[in-house]
Structures are given as C-alpha cells and as structure tokens.
C-alpha cells in the first residue's frame, strides 16, 4: 500500500495529496490535493492470465476556449501502465524494463517528440 500523503512536483511546486476512501480499497488507492485539482490513482487489476498495474496523475485547470473565450474546466492525465502475464517475468525483469523505459522517457527530446505527436 502506498503511504500517505503522496507528493508530485509539477513546475518546481510540490503538490501533496492525501489518501481518500474508495469503494474498492484492495484494488485502487486514490490521492487528492487539498484543492481537488490534482489526483493520483494507483490501480491493481488482474484477470485470469494477466496483471495490470497503473498509476495515473490527473490535473484539472480552468481554461478559456480559444474560439468562444468561454472558461471551462478541462483535465489532462499522464498514465504509466505495467501489463504482465501471471508468469514468465520476474520482478527483476520488470524492474529492468521500467528503468529502461523511464530512462528513455526522461530524455527531454523524447518527451518533446511524444508531445508534438511524432511516432
């Protein structure tokens, strides 16, 4: 179980988030900032043949529509998923994959390419 509180630094500002209750506490941990505009969800799902582990960071902002100039709330999420079979990969195998993936994504050039829609 992830401890409370969790914190994510966005644009050099730490955003602390407290755990809130969920309807399925054994599969979902939900952490929300005091203003309710940032959340972190940690989910564990399993089927007959696979495990799926997900962390989702979501932010809500108020923004003006560029056409109408009407303000509305919009959200964006960053999602990290590990999808694995029930056997065949050790925790060490998956840790090495996660490390390699995060190193790749940690390259600012690769982030820019992703956010600009390159493939």
Order of alpha helices (4+ residues) and beta strands (2+ residues): beta-beta-beta-beta-beta-beta-alpha-alpha
